[in-house]
Amino acid sequence: MNSGKAKIFNQSFLEIALINFLVLITFYSLIVAIGPYAVDVLHLSTAVSGLLVGIVVIGSLVMRMMSGAILAKISTKTMMLIGAFVLIPTMIAYHFATSMIVLLLIRFIQGMMIGLIGTVTNTAVVFVVPAERRSEGISYFSLSTVIATALGPFLGLALSGVSYSFLFNVETGIAGLAFLATLFIHKSAVDIKAHTATKTATTDAPTGLHRFMEPKAIPLAMALFIATLTYSAIQSYLSFFMKAQHMSQVTEYFFLIYAAVIFISRPFTGRLADSKNENFIIYPALVLLAIGFILLSNVHNVVVFVLAAIFIGLGFGNFQSAAQATISKIVPPERMSYATSTYFIFFDLAFGVGPYLLGLIEPSIGFAGLYQLMILVTVIALIWYFLVHGRRVK
């Protein structure tokens, strides 16, 4: 790329962002629909439905751990082609999943392909944006994820309301579009090995834990893990809770409001974190998240529902981005990819184990009690952040 005002929105950037968006749509749309499908169609328990929600993230986590070794053997574009191609028959297979075991296997394979593609897109985008505008470019790229987190659940709940078969057909079509987009990517533009060959050749190969994660990032990533458990309760069980509250007709709008709030607030919160420090974002964000769960656990009308979505969007949405930015500040540049991997490993892990663990608790305390419990979990996240990082910020 040329220096100066080189374009962020070049062809490779747009293709990678589109692939990331389409693949995440298949993830977020099914993550809210698969629980009701398991309970209403397959007549499985709430705990098992939580396992079905979480297993896709475990598959993604497994693939993230393996992606470094795979990248050493095959090209970046080949990885993306394999992931996008396998995703198509995986979506078709949902039509034939009539037992828990088969559905678990399908969900795990889907998770692996999402982890494979996501690892590549989130790494390759660093090399397709101009170096002098890298932070700005990555910020724009992250919007593909934000939009998917809103549109995916909205589509999942809306389309499953027509029929689950119709939902699975649409998912197959989306996977097909992702594969077609992958075909058009320039191999050289996303070749991660070519961009990192010099640095790798002059740096000692990481060993032990350093091959998968950045130890310096783990304490902050643990705060992210705790906070993300609360949001996993929303993605997994909000539709059940709103049905019990006789408000199921508005459930899908939660995610649209959530994403809109993030979309509007992130430019302001990002500038505030740069001009002040991360504490100015993270402490208020966690407090707002707790208020959001207070409102959600007591929802009785649309106004309270909308307010809960706004507070949770302001809270978790901005905590998530501030945590990622903070992790990037505490590690040396040569360990940045490992720090990013650490961030996503803990993020994925919360979505993987959270739905199942919370599904075991819910029968004893109910959905309202579950969301009240998330208030306590948020407070624990705040205290943990203070102990491991916040109190040292000047």
DRENZASE-196698 format. One record per residue (C-alpha): residue number from 1; residue in one letter; y, x, z. Coordinates in steps of 0.5 Angstrom, whole numbers, plus 500, padded with zeros to 3 digits. Layout:
DRENZASE-196698
<site resi="NUM" resn="A" Y="Y" X="X" Z="Z"/>
...
//
This chain:
DRENZASE-196698
<site resi="1" resn="M" Y="500" X="500" Z="500"/>
<site resi="2" resn="N" Y="507" X="502" Z="499"/>
<site resi="3" resn="S" Y="512" X="504" Z="504"/>
<site resi="4" resn="G" Y="518" X="500" Z="506"/>
<site resi="5" resn="K" Y="518" X="492" Z="506"/>
<site resi="6" resn="A" Y="511" X="492" Z="503"/>
<site resi="7" resn="K" Y="508" X="485" Z="503"/>
<site resi="8" resn="I" Y="504" X="482" Z="509"/>
<site resi="9" resn="F" Y="501" X="476" Z="505"/>
<site resi="10" resn="N" Y="498" X="480" Z="500"/>
<site resi="11" resn="Q" Y="491" X="477" Z="496"/>
<site resi="12" resn="S" Y="487" X="481" Z="501"/>
<site resi="13" resn="F" Y="490" X="478" Z="507"/>
<site resi="14" resn="L" Y="490" X="471" Z="505"/>
<site resi="15" resn="E" Y="483" X="472" Z="503"/>
<site resi="16" resn="I" Y="481" X="474" Z="510"/>
<site resi="17" resn="A" Y="485" X="469" Z="513"/>
<site resi="18" resn="L" Y="482" X="464" Z="509"/>
<site resi="19" resn="I" Y="475" X="466" Z="511"/>
<site resi="20" resn="N" Y="476" X="467" Z="518"/>
<site resi="21" resn="F" Y="479" X="460" Z="518"/>
<site resi="22" resn="L" Y="474" X="456" Z="514"/>
<site resi="23" resn="V" Y="468" X="460" Z="519"/>
<site resi="24" resn="L" Y="472" X="458" Z="525"/>
<site resi="25" resn="I" Y="472" X="451" Z="523"/>
<site resi="26" resn="T" Y="465" X="450" Z="522"/>
<site resi="27" resn="F" Y="464" X="453" Z="530"/>
<site resi="28" resn="Y" Y="470" X="449" Z="533"/>
<site resi="29" resn="S" Y="468" X="442" Z="529"/>
<site resi="30" resn="L" Y="461" X="443" Z="532"/>
<site resi="31" resn="I" Y="462" X="445" Z="539"/>
<site resi="32" resn="V" Y="465" X="439" Z="541"/>
<site resi="33" resn="A" Y="460" X="434" Z="537"/>
<site resi="34" resn="I" Y="454" X="438" Z="538"/>
<site resi="35" resn="G" Y="454" X="435" Z="545"/>
<site resi="36" resn="P" Y="454" X="428" Z="544"/>
<site resi="37" resn="Y" Y="449" X="429" Z="538"/>
<site resi="38" resn="A" Y="444" X="432" Z="543"/>
<site resi="39" resn="V" Y="445" X="426" Z="548"/>
<site resi="40" resn="D" Y="446" X="420" Z="544"/>
<site resi="41" resn="V" Y="441" X="422" Z="538"/>
<site resi="42" resn="L" Y="436" X="427" Z="541"/>
<site resi="43" resn="H" Y="437" X="424" Z="548"/>
<site resi="44" resn="L" Y="437" X="430" Z="551"/>
<site resi="45" resn="S" Y="440" X="432" Z="558"/>
<site resi="46" resn="T" Y="448" X="434" Z="559"/>
<site resi="47" resn="A" Y="445" X="441" Z="562"/>
<site resi="48" resn="V" Y="441" X="442" Z="555"/>
<site resi="49" resn="S" Y="447" X="439" Z="551"/>
<site resi="50" resn="G" Y="451" X="445" Z="555"/>
<site resi="51" resn="L" Y="446" X="450" Z="553"/>
<site resi="52" resn="L" Y="447" X="448" Z="545"/>
<site resi="53" resn="V" Y="454" X="449" Z="546"/>
<site resi="54" resn="G" Y="454" X="455" Z="549"/>
<site resi="55" resn="I" Y="448" X="458" Z="545"/>
<site resi="56" resn="V" Y="452" X="459" Z="538"/>
<site resi="57" resn="V" Y="457" X="464" Z="542"/>
<site resi="58" resn="I" Y="451" X="468" Z="545"/>
<site resi="59" resn="G" Y="449" X="469" Z="538"/>
<site resi="60" resn="S" Y="456" X="471" Z="536"/>
<site resi="61" resn="L" Y="456" X="476" Z="542"/>
<site resi="62" resn="V" Y="449" X="479" Z="540"/>
<site resi="63" resn="M" Y="452" X="480" Z="533"/>
<site resi="64" resn="R" Y="458" X="483" Z="536"/>
<site resi="65" resn="M" Y="454" X="488" Z="540"/>
<site resi="66" resn="M" Y="450" X="490" Z="534"/>
<site resi="67" resn="S" Y="456" X="490" Z="528"/>
<site resi="68" resn="G" Y="458" X="497" Z="530"/>
<site resi="69" resn="A" Y="451" X="500" Z="528"/>
<site resi="70" resn="I" Y="450" X="495" Z="522"/>
<site resi="71" resn="L" Y="457" X="497" Z="519"/>
<site resi="72" resn="A" Y="455" X="504" Z="519"/>
<site resi="73" resn="K" Y="449" X="502" Z="514"/>
<site resi="74" resn="I" Y="452" X="497" Z="509"/>
<site resi="75" resn="S" Y="459" X="496" Z="507"/>
<site resi="76" resn="T" Y="464" X="491" Z="510"/>
<site resi="77" resn="K" Y="464" X="486" Z="504"/>
<site resi="78" resn="T" Y="456" X="486" Z="504"/>
<site resi="79" resn="M" Y="457" X="484" Z="511"/>
<site resi="80" resn="M" Y="461" X="478" Z="510"/>
<site resi="81" resn="L" Y="457" X="476" Z="504"/>
<site resi="82" resn="I" Y="451" X="476" Z="508"/>
<site resi="83" resn="G" Y="454" X="472" Z="514"/>
<site resi="84" resn="A" Y="457" X="467" Z="509"/>
<site resi="85" resn="F" Y="451" X="466" Z="505"/>
<site resi="86" resn="V" Y="446" X="465" Z="511"/>
<site resi="87" resn="L" Y="451" X="460" Z="514"/>
<site resi="88" resn="I" Y="450" X="455" Z="508"/>
<site resi="89" resn="P" Y="443" X="454" Z="509"/>
<site resi="90" resn="T" Y="444" X="454" Z="517"/>
<site resi="91" resn="M" Y="449" X="448" Z="516"/>
<site resi="92" resn="I" Y="444" X="444" Z="511"/>
<site resi="93" resn="A" Y="438" X="445" Z="517"/>
<site resi="94" resn="Y" Y="442" X="441" Z="522"/>
<site resi="95" resn="H" Y="440" X="435" Z="518"/>
<site resi="96" resn="F" Y="433" X="437" Z="520"/>
<site resi="97" resn="A" Y="434" X="439" Z="527"/>
<site resi="98" resn="T" Y="430" X="434" Z="531"/>
<site resi="99" resn="S" Y="428" X="438" Z="537"/>
<site resi="100" resn="M" Y="431" X="442" Z="542"/>
<site resi="101" resn="I" Y="428" X="448" Z="540"/>
<site resi="102" resn="V" Y="430" X="448" Z="533"/>
<site resi="103" resn="L" Y="437" X="446" Z="534"/>
<site resi="104" resn="L" Y="437" X="452" Z="539"/>
<site resi="105" resn="L" Y="435" X="456" Z="533"/>
<site resi="106" resn="I" Y="440" X="454" Z="528"/>
<site resi="107" resn="R" Y="445" X="454" Z="533"/>
<site resi="108" resn="F" Y="444" X="461" Z="535"/>
<site resi="109" resn="I" Y="443" X="463" Z="527"/>
<site resi="110" resn="Q" Y="450" X="460" Z="526"/>
<site resi="111" resn="G" Y="453" X="464" Z="532"/>
<site resi="112" resn="M" Y="450" X="471" Z="529"/>
<site resi="113" resn="M" Y="453" X="469" Z="522"/>
<site resi="114" resn="I" Y="460" X="467" Z="526"/>
<site resi="115" resn="G" Y="460" X="474" Z="530"/>
<site resi="116" resn="L" Y="458" X="478" Z="524"/>
<site resi="117" resn="I" Y="464" X="475" Z="520"/>
<site resi="118" resn="G" Y="469" X="475" Z="525"/>
<site resi="119" resn="T" Y="468" X="482" Z="527"/>
<site resi="120" resn="V" Y="469" X="484" Z="520"/>
<site resi="121" resn="T" Y="475" X="480" Z="519"/>
<site resi="122" resn="N" Y="479" X="481" Z="525"/>
<site resi="123" resn="T" Y="478" X="489" Z="524"/>
<site resi="124" resn="A" Y="479" X="489" Z="517"/>
<site resi="125" resn="V" Y="486" X="485" Z="517"/>
<site resi="126" resn="V" Y="489" X="491" Z="521"/>
<site resi="127" resn="F" Y="488" X="495" Z="514"/>
<site resi="128" resn="V" Y="490" X="490" Z="509"/>
<site resi="129" resn="V" Y="497" X="489" Z="512"/>
<site resi="130" resn="P" Y="503" X="494" Z="512"/>
<site resi="131" resn="A" Y="502" X="499" Z="518"/>
<site resi="132" resn="E" Y="510" X="498" Z="519"/>
<site resi="133" resn="R" Y="509" X="491" Z="520"/>
<site resi="134" resn="R" Y="502" X="491" Z="523"/>
<site resi="135" resn="S" Y="504" X="487" Z="529"/>
<site resi="136" resn="E" Y="507" X="482" Z="525"/>
<site resi="137" resn="G" Y="501" X="481" Z="521"/>
<site resi="138" resn="I" Y="496" X="481" Z="526"/>
<site resi="139" resn="S" Y="500" X="475" Z="529"/>
<site resi="140" resn="Y" Y="500" X="471" Z="523"/>
<site resi="141" resn="F" Y="493" X="472" Z="522"/>
<site resi="142" resn="S" Y="492" X="470" Z="529"/>
<site resi="143" resn="L" Y="495" X="463" Z="527"/>
<site resi="144" resn="S" Y="488" X="462" Z="522"/>
<site resi="145" resn="T" Y="485" X="462" Z="529"/>
<site resi="146" resn="V" Y="490" X="457" Z="532"/>
<site resi="147" resn="I" Y="489" X="452" Z="527"/>
<site resi="148" resn="A" Y="482" X="452" Z="527"/>
<site resi="149" resn="T" Y="482" X="451" Z="534"/>
<site resi="150" resn="A" Y="486" X="445" Z="533"/>
<site resi="151" resn="L" Y="483" X="442" Z="526"/>
<site resi="152" resn="G" Y="476" X="444" Z="528"/>
<site resi="153" resn="P" Y="475" X="439" Z="534"/>
<site resi="154" resn="F" Y="479" X="434" Z="531"/>
<site resi="155" resn="L" Y="475" X="434" Z="525"/>
<site resi="156" resn="G" Y="468" X="434" Z="529"/>
<site resi="157" resn="L" Y="470" X="428" Z="533"/>
<site resi="158" resn="A" Y="473" X="424" Z="527"/>
<site resi="159" resn="L" Y="467" X="426" Z="522"/>
<site resi="160" resn="S" Y="462" X="425" Z="527"/>
<site resi="161" resn="G" Y="465" X="418" Z="528"/>
<site resi="162" resn="V" Y="463" X="416" Z="521"/>
<site resi="163" resn="S" Y="456" X="419" Z="522"/>
<site resi="164" resn="Y" Y="453" X="426" Z="524"/>
<site resi="165" resn="S" Y="450" X="426" Z="517"/>
<site resi="166" resn="F" Y="457" X="426" Z="514"/>
<site resi="167" resn="L" Y="459" X="431" Z="519"/>
<site resi="168" resn="F" Y="453" X="436" Z="517"/>
<site resi="169" resn="N" Y="455" X="435" Z="509"/>
<site resi="170" resn="V" Y="462" X="437" Z="510"/>
<site resi="171" resn="E" Y="460" X="443" Z="514"/>
<site resi="172" resn="T" Y="456" X="445" Z="509"/>
<site resi="173" resn="G" Y="461" X="444" Z="504"/>
<site resi="174" resn="I" Y="466" X="448" Z="508"/>
<site resi="175" resn="A" Y="461" X="454" Z="509"/>
<site resi="176" resn="G" Y="460" X="454" Z="501"/>
<site resi="177" resn="L" Y="468" X="455" Z="501"/>
<site resi="178" resn="A" Y="468" X="461" Z="505"/>
<site resi="179" resn="F" Y="462" X="464" Z="501"/>
<site resi="180" resn="L" Y="466" X="463" Z="495"/>
<site resi="181" resn="A" Y="472" X="466" Z="498"/>
<site resi="182" resn="T" Y="468" X="472" Z="500"/>
<site resi="183" resn="L" Y="466" X="473" Z="493"/>
<site resi="184" resn="F" Y="473" X="475" Z="491"/>
<site resi="185" resn="I" Y="475" X="480" Z="496"/>
<site resi="186" resn="H" Y="476" X="487" Z="494"/>
<site resi="187" resn="K" Y="471" X="491" Z="497"/>
<site resi="188" resn="S" Y="476" X="497" Z="497"/>
<site resi="189" resn="A" Y="481" X="493" Z="501"/>
<site resi="190" resn="V" Y="476" X="491" Z="507"/>
<site resi="191" resn="D" Y="472" X="498" Z="507"/>
<site resi="192" resn="I" Y="473" X="499" Z="514"/>
<site resi="193" resn="K" Y="469" X="506" Z="514"/>
<site resi="194" resn="A" Y="473" X="509" Z="509"/>
<site resi="195" resn="H" Y="479" X="507" Z="513"/>
<site resi="196" resn="T" Y="476" X="510" Z="519"/>
<site resi="197" resn="A" Y="472" X="516" Z="516"/>
<site resi="198" resn="T" Y="477" X="521" Z="518"/>
<site resi="199" resn="K" Y="478" X="519" Z="525"/>
<site resi="200" resn="T" Y="471" X="519" Z="526"/>
<site resi="201" resn="A" Y="470" X="525" Z="524"/>
<site resi="202" resn="T" Y="474" X="529" Z="528"/>
<site resi="203" resn="T" Y="473" X="525" Z="535"/>
<site resi="204" resn="D" Y="467" X="525" Z="539"/>
<site resi="205" resn="A" Y="462" X="520" Z="538"/>
<site resi="206" resn="P" Y="462" X="515" Z="544"/>
<site resi="207" resn="T" Y="456" X="514" Z="548"/>
<site resi="208" resn="G" Y="453" X="510" Z="553"/>
<site resi="209" resn="L" Y="458" X="504" Z="555"/>
<site resi="210" resn="H" Y="463" X="507" Z="551"/>
<site resi="211" resn="R" Y="459" X="505" Z="544"/>
<site resi="212" resn="F" Y="460" X="498" Z="546"/>
<site resi="213" resn="M" Y="466" X="497" Z="550"/>
<site resi="214" resn="E" Y="472" X="500" Z="553"/>
<site resi="215" resn="P" Y="471" X="501" Z="561"/>
<site resi="216" resn="K" Y="479" X="501" Z="562"/>
<site resi="217" resn="A" Y="479" X="494" Z="559"/>
<site resi="218" resn="I" Y="474" X="490" Z="563"/>
<site resi="219" resn="P" Y="478" X="488" Z="569"/>
<site resi="220" resn="L" Y="483" X="485" Z="565"/>
<site resi="221" resn="A" Y="477" X="482" Z="560"/>
<site resi="222" resn="M" Y="474" X="479" Z="567"/>
<site resi="223" resn="A" Y="480" X="475" Z="568"/>
<site resi="224" resn="L" Y="480" X="472" Z="561"/>
<site resi="225" resn="F" Y="473" X="471" Z="562"/>
<site resi="226" resn="I" Y="474" X="467" Z="569"/>
<site resi="227" resn="A" Y="480" X="463" Z="565"/>
<site resi="228" resn="T" Y="476" X="462" Z="559"/>
<site resi="229" resn="L" Y="471" X="458" Z="563"/>
<site resi="230" resn="T" Y="476" X="453" Z="564"/>
<site resi="231" resn="Y" Y="477" X="452" Z="557"/>
<site resi="232" resn="S" Y="470" X="452" Z="555"/>
<site resi="233" resn="A" Y="469" X="445" Z="560"/>
<site resi="234" resn="I" Y="474" X="442" Z="555"/>
<site resi="235" resn="Q" Y="471" X="444" Z="549"/>
<site resi="236" resn="S" Y="464" X="442" Z="552"/>
<site resi="237" resn="Y" Y="465" X="436" Z="556"/>
<site resi="238" resn="L" Y="472" X="432" Z="554"/>
<site resi="239" resn="S" Y="469" X="427" Z="549"/>
<site resi="240" resn="F" Y="464" X="425" Z="555"/>
<site resi="241" resn="F" Y="470" X="425" Z="560"/>
<site resi="242" resn="M" Y="474" X="421" Z="556"/>
<site resi="243" resn="K" Y="469" X="416" Z="554"/>
<site resi="244" resn="A" Y="468" X="415" Z="561"/>
<site resi="245" resn="Q" Y="475" X="414" Z="562"/>
<site resi="246" resn="H" Y="475" X="409" Z="556"/>
<site resi="247" resn="M" Y="480" X="413" Z="552"/>
<site resi="248" resn="S" Y="475" X="416" Z="547"/>
<site resi="249" resn="Q" Y="479" X="414" Z="541"/>
<site resi="250" resn="V" Y="485" X="419" Z="543"/>
<site resi="251" resn="T" Y="480" X="425" Z="545"/>
<site resi="252" resn="E" Y="481" X="429" Z="538"/>
<site resi="253" resn="Y" Y="488" X="429" Z="539"/>
<site resi="254" resn="F" Y="488" X="433" Z="545"/>
<site resi="255" resn="F" Y="486" X="439" Z="540"/>
<site resi="256" resn="L" Y="492" X="438" Z="536"/>
<site resi="257" resn="I" Y="497" X="437" Z="541"/>
<site resi="258" resn="Y" Y="494" X="444" Z="544"/>
<site resi="259" resn="A" Y="495" X="447" Z="538"/>
<site resi="260" resn="A" Y="502" X="445" Z="536"/>
<site resi="261" resn="V" Y="504" X="447" Z="543"/>
<site resi="262" resn="I" Y="501" X="454" Z="542"/>
<site resi="263" resn="F" Y="504" X="454" Z="535"/>
<site resi="264" resn="I" Y="511" X="453" Z="538"/>
<site resi="265" resn="S" Y="511" X="457" Z="544"/>
<site resi="266" resn="R" Y="508" X="463" Z="542"/>
<site resi="267" resn="P" Y="514" X="466" Z="538"/>
<site resi="268" resn="F" Y="518" X="465" Z="545"/>
<site resi="269" resn="T" Y="513" X="468" Z="550"/>
<site resi="270" resn="G" Y="511" X="474" Z="545"/>
<site resi="271" resn="R" Y="519" X="476" Z="545"/>
<site resi="272" resn="L" Y="519" X="475" Z="553"/>
<site resi="273" resn="A" Y="513" X="479" Z="554"/>
<site resi="274" resn="D" Y="516" X="485" Z="550"/>
<site resi="275" resn="S" Y="523" X="484" Z="553"/>
<site resi="276" resn="K" Y="520" X="483" Z="560"/>
<site resi="277" resn="N" Y="513" X="485" Z="562"/>
<site resi="278" resn="E" Y="506" X="481" Z="561"/>
<site resi="279" resn="N" Y="507" X="478" Z="568"/>
<site resi="280" resn="F" Y="513" X="474" Z="566"/>
<site resi="281" resn="I" Y="508" X="470" Z="562"/>
<site resi="282" resn="I" Y="501" X="471" Z="565"/>
<site resi="283" resn="Y" Y="503" X="468" Z="572"/>
<site resi="284" resn="P" Y="507" X="462" Z="569"/>
<site resi="285" resn="A" Y="501" X="461" Z="564"/>
<site resi="286" resn="L" Y="496" X="460" Z="569"/>
<site resi="287" resn="V" Y="500" X="456" Z="574"/>
<site resi="288" resn="L" Y="501" X="451" Z="568"/>
<site resi="289" resn="L" Y="494" X="451" Z="566"/>
<site resi="290" resn="A" Y="492" X="449" Z="574"/>
<site resi="291" resn="I" Y="497" X="443" Z="573"/>
<site resi="292" resn="G" Y="494" X="441" Z="566"/>
<site resi="293" resn="F" Y="487" X="441" Z="570"/>
<site resi="294" resn="I" Y="491" X="437" Z="575"/>
<site resi="295" resn="L" Y="493" X="432" Z="570"/>
<site resi="296" resn="L" Y="487" X="432" Z="566"/>
<site resi="297" resn="S" Y="482" X="430" Z="572"/>
<site resi="298" resn="N" Y="487" X="424" Z="574"/>
<site resi="299" resn="V" Y="488" X="422" Z="567"/>
<site resi="300" resn="H" Y="489" X="414" Z="566"/>
<site resi="301" resn="N" Y="493" X="413" Z="561"/>
<site resi="302" resn="V" Y="496" X="416" Z="554"/>
<site resi="303" resn="V" Y="502" X="419" Z="557"/>
<site resi="304" resn="V" Y="498" X="423" Z="562"/>
<site resi="305" resn="F" Y="493" X="425" Z="557"/>
<site resi="306" resn="V" Y="499" X="428" Z="553"/>
<site resi="307" resn="L" Y="502" X="432" Z="558"/>
<site resi="308" resn="A" Y="495" X="435" Z="560"/>
<site resi="309" resn="A" Y="494" X="437" Z="553"/>
<site resi="310" resn="I" Y="501" X="440" Z="553"/>
<site resi="311" resn="F" Y="500" X="444" Z="560"/>
<site resi="312" resn="I" Y="493" X="447" Z="558"/>
<site resi="313" resn="G" Y="496" X="449" Z="551"/>
<site resi="314" resn="L" Y="502" X="452" Z="554"/>
<site resi="315" resn="G" Y="497" X="455" Z="560"/>
<site resi="316" resn="F" Y="491" X="458" Z="557"/>
<site resi="317" resn="G" Y="494" X="459" Z="550"/>
<site resi="318" resn="N" Y="499" X="463" Z="552"/>
<site resi="319" resn="F" Y="495" X="467" Z="557"/>
<site resi="320" resn="Q" Y="490" X="468" Z="552"/>
<site resi="321" resn="S" Y="495" X="472" Z="547"/>
<site resi="322" resn="A" Y="498" X="475" Z="553"/>
<site resi="323" resn="A" Y="492" X="478" Z="556"/>
<site resi="324" resn="Q" Y="490" X="481" Z="549"/>
<site resi="325" resn="A" Y="497" X="484" Z="548"/>
<site resi="326" resn="T" Y="496" X="487" Z="555"/>
<site resi="327" resn="I" Y="489" X="490" Z="554"/>
<site resi="328" resn="S" Y="492" X="493" Z="547"/>
<site resi="329" resn="K" Y="497" X="497" Z="552"/>
<site resi="330" resn="I" Y="493" X="500" Z="557"/>
<site resi="331" resn="V" Y="488" X="504" Z="552"/>
<site resi="332" resn="P" Y="489" X="510" Z="547"/>
<site resi="333" resn="P" Y="490" X="508" Z="540"/>
<site resi="334" resn="E" Y="483" X="511" Z="538"/>
<site resi="335" resn="R" Y="480" X="506" Z="543"/>
<site resi="336" resn="M" Y="483" X="500" Z="540"/>
<site resi="337" resn="S" Y="477" X="497" Z="537"/>
<site resi="338" resn="Y" Y="473" X="498" Z="543"/>
<site resi="339" resn="A" Y="478" X="495" Z="547"/>
<site resi="340" resn="T" Y="479" X="489" Z="542"/>
<site resi="341" resn="S" Y="471" X="488" Z="542"/>
<site resi="342" resn="T" Y="471" X="488" Z="550"/>
<site resi="343" resn="Y" Y="476" X="482" Z="550"/>
<site resi="344" resn="F" Y="472" X="478" Z="545"/>
<site resi="345" resn="I" Y="465" X="480" Z="548"/>
<site resi="346" resn="F" Y="468" X="477" Z="555"/>
<site resi="347" resn="F" Y="471" X="471" Z="551"/>
<site resi="348" resn="D" Y="465" X="469" Z="548"/>
<site resi="349" resn="L" Y="461" X="470" Z="554"/>
<site resi="350" resn="A" Y="465" X="465" Z="557"/>
<site resi="351" resn="F" Y="464" X="460" Z="552"/>
<site resi="352" resn="G" Y="456" X="462" Z="552"/>
<site resi="353" resn="V" Y="455" X="461" Z="559"/>
<site resi="354" resn="G" Y="460" X="456" Z="561"/>
<site resi="355" resn="P" Y="458" X="450" Z="558"/>
<site resi="356" resn="Y" Y="451" X="451" Z="561"/>
<site resi="357" resn="L" Y="453" X="453" Z="568"/>
<site resi="358" resn="L" Y="458" X="447" Z="568"/>
<site resi="359" resn="G" Y="453" X="442" Z="565"/>
<site resi="360" resn="L" Y="448" X="444" Z="571"/>
<site resi="361" resn="I" Y="454" X="442" Z="576"/>
<site resi="362" resn="E" Y="457" X="436" Z="573"/>
<site resi="363" resn="P" Y="451" X="431" Z="575"/>
<site resi="364" resn="S" Y="453" X="432" Z="582"/>
<site resi="365" resn="I" Y="460" X="432" Z="582"/>
<site resi="366" resn="G" Y="462" X="428" Z="575"/>
<site resi="367" resn="F" Y="467" X="430" Z="570"/>
<site resi="368" resn="A" Y="473" X="428" Z="574"/>
<site resi="369" resn="G" Y="470" X="433" Z="579"/>
<site resi="370" resn="L" Y="468" X="438" Z="574"/>
<site resi="371" resn="Y" Y="476" X="438" Z="572"/>
<site resi="372" resn="Q" Y="478" X="439" Z="579"/>
<site resi="373" resn="L" Y="473" X="445" Z="580"/>
<site resi="374" resn="M" Y="477" X="448" Z="574"/>
<site resi="375" resn="I" Y="483" X="448" Z="578"/>
<site resi="376" resn="L" Y="480" X="452" Z="583"/>
<site resi="377" resn="V" Y="477" X="457" Z="578"/>
<site resi="378" resn="T" Y="484" X="458" Z="575"/>
<site resi="379" resn="V" Y="487" X="460" Z="582"/>
<site resi="380" resn="I" Y="481" X="465" Z="582"/>
<site resi="381" resn="A" Y="483" X="468" Z="575"/>
<site resi="382" resn="L" Y="490" X="468" Z="578"/>
<site resi="383" resn="I" Y="488" X="472" Z="584"/>
<site resi="384" resn="W" Y="484" X="477" Z="580"/>
<site resi="385" resn="Y" Y="489" X="478" Z="575"/>
<site resi="386" resn="F" Y="494" X="480" Z="581"/>
<site resi="387" resn="L" Y="489" X="485" Z="584"/>
<site resi="388" resn="V" Y="487" X="488" Z="578"/>
<site resi="389" resn="H" Y="493" X="489" Z="574"/>
<site resi="390" resn="G" Y="499" X="484" Z="576"/>
<site resi="391" resn="R" Y="501" X="488" Z="582"/>
<site resi="392" resn="R" Y="502" X="495" Z="579"/>
<site resi="393" resn="V" Y="506" X="492" Z="573"/>
<site resi="394" resn="K" Y="513" X="495" Z="574"/>
//
